[in-house]
Amino acid sequence: MLDPRSFVLCAALLASSTGLAEAPVPLPIPESIPESIPESIPESITESITESIPESIPESIPESIPRAEDGANPLTPVRIALQWSPQSQFAGFYLAREQGLYAAAGADVRFVHANANRSSLDWLQKGDAELATAFLADAMVAAANADAASNSAGEATSDASGDASDDDGSDNRTGARRPVLIGQLVQRSNLMLLAWKDRGIEHLEDLNGQRVSLWPGPFTASVHALLSARRIAPELIPQYGTVNLFLHGGVSACAAMEYNEYHRIWQAGVDADRLTAFLLRDFGFDFPEDGLYARADWLEQHGALARRLWQATLKGWEYARAHPPQAIDLVMAEAERAQVPTNRPHEHWMLKHLLASIFLDDIEEPRTSARLSAAAHAATAKALVAAERIDKALPLAVFCPGCGEKDQQGPNSTHARARPSGVPNDNTDAKLDENP
């Protein structure tokens, strides 16, 4: 009878002789989140903040959707990269899918949610999404840089081989990866800086030399333009996904959205009279924000589909305006699915302010212009060039081919009178509670 030791030895010899033995596969090492807390902040503060930061943020790409095969799936697969985690900022997109509007437009839509570590424009430009939402200023910077990068790559390739394109002729063509605006959704700026009054900050110039946290990468091109125009030089600290650093006193001011972080801070127990709020639109930097973008090369092949999806998105937002409770229900379900903590009062606040920023004042009925005006494009370009965020902006006809129609002046212009903060239209006010 074979003893156990001999059995193990025979099994090992058999495995090695038959090629069954394999070298151990090293486990992947997760990338750590960059440290966002300055060394000089007291240890008691850093410990309370770092305990809430997860070790990693998942950035999974949705599985590809099967293309039409024997009529099994006649819809075109489209991934839309949304700028942030699930929240009311994207209620119209969720409703467009839930109500079957995207399917009616011919697309099987799946959503990708970006975060502070990877922007929606990055998902788009690297081909991990077909469409993306983004702020106008950030998209203009990305578009200008994409053209510059394409030109540089083309020159380098041409010098080396005499041919400025790859075999498929796509990646190195000038502007192939450039974000192109399909339609402009949010017509005014909701971006702001919040500062502690007890730090002696009452005017924008008081931020000079102070510690101010900003999101790295996206969302803050307009803030940089404002600070540059006012010649204000704060000590900039990365903000990432929360305002905890501001709440703990680690910075004197932070970036915020009127519809999001401002209300979150109030919910954390900070009354408005303790804060000094600087809305960018009050300082002449009232740049439109969320728009829907596609890569230039994808748009060349799917222009008609892109236009149908944009119309479906607008219908989704119209539905959200008419049915706020249903919109909030869907947002809460999306947040729960993604394990994002939120609450109904906050999502109500956000939806109310988003609707007021999408649907412009009209004497009879508030509605969105759904496009970018030449004046808004020129004003944003001028500020970005002055702040040295870009050397030169792309012409409007290149950046947004569908925006070239003659501007309509009047109540539906993107420069129409903005509804005061916190005062939604009558229809919305009857359905959404006001707080704080």
Secondary structure, 3 states (H helix, E strand, C coil): CCCHHHHHHHHHHHHHHHCCCCCCCCCCCCCCCCCCCCCCCCHHHHHHHHCCCCCCCCCCCCCCCCCCCCCCCCCEEEEEEECCCCCHHHHHHHHHHHCCHHHHCCEEEEEEECCCCCCHHHHHHCCCCCEEEECHHHHHHHHHHHHHHHHHHHHHHHHHHCCCCCCCCCCCCCCCCCEEEEEECCCCCCEEEEEEHHHCCCCHHHHCCCEEEECCCCCCHHHHHHHHHCCCCCEEEECCCCCHHHHCCCCCEEEEECCCHHHHHHHCCCCHHHEEEEEHHHHCCCCCCCEEEEEHHHHHHCHHHHHHHHHHHHHHHHHHHHCHHHHHHHHHHHHHHCCCCCCHHHHHHHHHHHHHHHCECCCCCCECCCCCCHHHHHHHHHHHHHCCCCCCCCCHHHHCHHHCCCCCCCCCCCCCCCCCCCCCCHHHHCCCCCCC
